[in-house]
Amino acid sequence: MSVTASHTGATRWAAVRPWLGVAARLGLAAVWLVAGGAKVGDLAASGRAVNAYQVMPYDVATVIGAALPFVELALGALLLVGLATRLAAGISAALLVVFVAGIASAWSRGLAIDCGCFGSGGQLAAGQTPSYLPEILRDLGFLALAGFLLTWPRTPVSVDGWLAGPPVEDDDE
């Protein structure tokens, strides 16, 4: 590869990367806002969904289930406006790893549950089959968005960008 081709590729990446970051930020914001919004109206159902994983005592699961929609909504709001993007992406990544581990754990233990990711979950009715692999793959895709934002959190049209000012040339933040 010639130096000119390499420079052109780097220039193209530098021009496209911030807008990919906007897409990743807004996509992940939408995920959290939809997930939290679907659960916030029925916190008891959210608690039952967490309890269905059978990894913690009932009382702890219900508290976590009741708090989770508010955490998701807060992450969605931060990512939507682009404030504390790296922090929100880091918390998102950690939550997504926990979600993937929880789904994998339920699958490996033979539980038949709905993940409760976008609304009420819990035990499936007799004859219903869980869809663990698609749920894990979906969450890994969301984890990739969070990873992108952890690596390149500065995006156009964001509070972070407005507060920090224009990026420095060759800023690989």
Disulfide bonds with the S-S distance in Angstrom:
Cys115-Cys117 2.22
